[in-house]
Amino acid sequence: MKLRLVLAALALSVVLAAPAAAQAPERVVAFTPFTANVLVDLGVTPVAVGDAPAGEVDPRLDDVPRLKLAHPNGPNLEQLLALRPDVVFSSPVWRPGTPRIQRLGIEVYDGYDPQRLSTIGLNVGYIAEKVGRAAQGRALAARLNREIRRASKLKSNAEWKCDAARRGPRVLLVMGLARYTMAILGKSWGADVICAAGGRMVTNDIQPIGRTGEGTVVGNLSNEKVVQLNPDIIVVVPHGNANEVAKIAAYYRSFRPWRTTKAAKKGRIYVPTDDNLLQASSDPAAVIREVRRDILKRRR
């Protein structure tokens, strides 16, 4: 009898000593359209989302306050603090500002936007786990992967890499800055989308500018190199603050140094003003279909 009482007491002490299960955060801020849209798909409404071009954030979040973001640090700290967030989902774009936010006692995750098509399910799972929606995350990840395979007409994740596209038009994808361009290389979100849609990247011999972070997916690109590559299609993604994008787009639509390329001669220089080829979309299958239809002009 005494032994049973001792064992029962020990069991009770273990239960009392065990740490309480981590509570899901009640107030969440999402800087990027991807994290914001994934959260609402998981049944979590952020208290604010980063300001983004129209159409990139789910309509279910239309009434959620927008938070202005400025390079390179992200939001105004006073405005962020006024929202009283428990957790902020940021991204590598705003990573220089992460330590400043953390010093306010706010938890920050800045690596959950997928950089490749093949990791989208994994990143959805990470977000879901942090907000206490693991089961919903697994279901959402499975659905997105099915839709990507259907849209790209590929059978497995392994085929999403850019060298899977053996045929199709030769595409140069560049980031258009105020007065110069950088090549977006093969190991990137935008290149994966183009290849899944049926294009071929022409940047295989361009070296990345860095070994870590964003530097691994972009390379220096001169106008002479563009002419040498002579792509069938050039896609310029304007990059800058919201008030600069329209000017940058107009500048590249009639860019004379590229006039001798096949792309220019055939009128196939495209300057989309959304960020769907620069950062992850929560509906990647729709982006693949749009690129195939509007840029590659392919039926496959």
N, C-alpha and C positions, 0 to 999 in steps of 0.2 A: 504493500500500500504506500509506504513512505517513498519507495523508488518511483512509483507512478506519479506521486505528487511532485517529486524533484524534477522528473522529466517534463511534466506539464509546466512547471515554473520556468524551466530552461527554454522551452518552446515559446512561452509567452514573452520572455525577455528578448528572444531573437526577433519576434514580430515587432515588439515595441522599438527595438534598436534599429530595425531596417529603415533605410531612408525612404521617404514618401516618394511616390511616383512623380516624375517631373510633370508639371502642369503645362498644358498648351498655352502659348502666349495669347493674351486677349487683344492686344493692340499691335497690329503689324503694319509696317510701311514697306511698299515695294517700289523700287526706283525704275525698274525696267518693265516694258510691256509683257515680256515673257513671264516674269515672276508674278506680276499682277494678274495676268490671265489664268495662269496655273492655279493660283490661290483661289480665284473665284470658281474655277472648275472643281476645286476640292471642297467648296462650300464655305470658304473663308473670305470675308470682305475686308480688305485693307482699310485703315483709317485715312490713308492718303496714297497716291501713286505718283510716280515721276511724270512730269509734263512730257508728252509725246505727240508726234504728228497725228492728226485726226485719222481715225480708222484703225490704229494699231492697238488700242486698248479696248477690251470687250465692252459692248454697250451696257452690260449689266453694271459697269463701274462709272457710268456717265455722271452720276450724282456724287461720286467720291471726290474729295478735294484733290487738286493737282499741286504738286510740289515742284517749284522751279529748280532746275539743276544747271550748274555751270561748270565748265571744264577748269581744272581737273578734279576739284574736290567734291563736287556734288551740291548738296543743298545748303541754304543758309542755316546755320546751327540754331539760331533762335527760333526760326520757323519750325524746324524739326523738333526741337525740344518742346515747343508748345503743343505738339500732337501727343506727347507722352507715350511714345512707342515702347513696347517691350523688346521688339525685334525689328531690325531693318534688313531687308533683302536688297543688297546693292549689286554691283558687278565690277569686273576688272577695270572698266572704263572710269569708274569713280573711286578706285582703290586708294589713290593718294589721300582721300579724305576719310578713309576708314578709321585710322587711329584717333582722329579728332572726335568722331562719333562715339567710339568705344570709351573715351575718357569721360563721356557724359553718363557712363553706366548703362549704355544701350548695347544689346547684343547685335553683332553685325555678321551677316554671311554674304561674301562678295564673290563667290565662285560657283554659283549654281545656275548661271545661264549657260546652256550647252554651247560648246565651240565647234562641235561636229554633229552631223545628223545621227551618227551611231550612238551618241551618248545621251540622247534626249530622255530616254526612259530612266536612265540612272539619275539624271538631274531632277526629274520630276519626283522620283523617290526620295531624294534628299530633302526637297522642299516639303513634301508631305510629312516626312518624319519630324521635321522641326515644328510643324503646327499640329501634331497629333492626329494626322489623317493618313496613316500608313496604308491601310486597306484601300482607301479611295485612290491613293497614289499609285498602287500597283495596277488597279483597273485602268486608270487614266494612261499610264505608261504603256500598257499593252495595247490600248486602243490607238494611241498615236503611232506606235510602231507598225501596227497593221495598216493604218492609213498611208504611212510613208511608203511601205512596200507596194501597196496597191497603186499609188500615184506614180511611183518611179518604175513600176513593172519589174522590180528586182525581187529576188527570192529570199535574200538574207542580208543581215547587217554588213557582212564582209564585202558585199558588192556595192556598198554605198561610197567606197573610196573613189577618188577621182580617176584613177587609171582604169576603172571599170568601163568608162565610156570610150569604146574603140572607134566608133564612128560619130558622125554628126559634125556640126560647124565648130570651127576653132574659135574659142572665146578668150578675150582678154578682159579680166575683171580688175578694175582699179578703184582706189579711194581717191576721190577728187577733193583736194584741199583748196585753199583760197587761190593759189597760183602755181601749184605743182601737184603731181600725182604720185601715188605709191601703188605698186602692184599688190593685189590680194592673192596670196599664193594658194597652192593646192590643198594644204592641210588647214582648211578654214571652213566655216559654216557656208559662206557664199559659194565657194567652189564646189562643195558637196551638193548644194542645191542645183547648181548648173549642170553638174555631171549626172545627177539623178534625173534631171529633165532631158538629158540626151546630148549635152554639149561636151566639148573637149577643152581643157585648159591649155594655154600656151606658155605658161610661166615656169616650166620644169627646170630651166637653167638659171633662174633668178634666185639669188641667195637672200635668205631672210636677214633683217637688220639686227636681230638679237637671238639669243638662245633661250630666253625665258619670256613668259607672258605674251603680250600682244606683238612683240618684236618677232616672234617666230612665224607669224602668218602674213607679214608684209615685207616687201622688198623695194629698194630704190629703183626708179624707172625713169629713164630719160625719153624725150620725144624721139630721138634717133633709134632707141631700142624698140619703141612701139612700131616705128616704120619697118624695122628689120623683122619683127615678129609677124607683121602683116596679117593680123587676125581677120576672120570673116565678120566677127562681131566684137564691138567694144562696149562694155557696160561700165559706166561711171557712176559710182555711188557718192554723191556729195556728202561731205562730212564737215560739220561745224555747228555752231550754235543755231537755234531755230531761225533767227532773223537773217542768217547768212546763206541758208540752203538755196533759196530761189536764185540768188545772184550767182552762186557757184554753178548751179545747173545751167543757167543761161550761158555762162562763159564756156562750158565744155560742149554744148550742143553745136557750136559753130567754131570749133577749135582748129585753126588753120594748120598747125604743125602736123596734124594727122591726115591731111586731105588726100595724100597719095595712097593710103591704105585701102584694102578691099572694103573694109567696114565703112569708111567714109564715102567711097565711090558708090556704094550700094545703098547709102542712107541708113546704115545699120549701126549707128552710134546711139545707144540708149542711155538716158540719164534719169532713172527712177528716183523720185524724191522721198520715198519711204526708206526705212532701214531694214527691209526684209532680207537683203543680201549681206547686210553688215552685222546684224545681230539675230539671235535665235527668235523664231516665231513660235507661238503656242499652237499654230495650225500649219506645220511645215508642209503637209500634203497640198494645201491650197497654194502655197508659194511655189512648189514644184510645178503644179499645173499651170500657174500664171506665167512662170518663166518659159515653159515649153510653148505655150500659146502665143504670148505677146513679144518674147525676145528671140527665142530660137525658131519660132514659126514652124514647129514640128507637130505632126499628128500622133507620133508614137506615144 
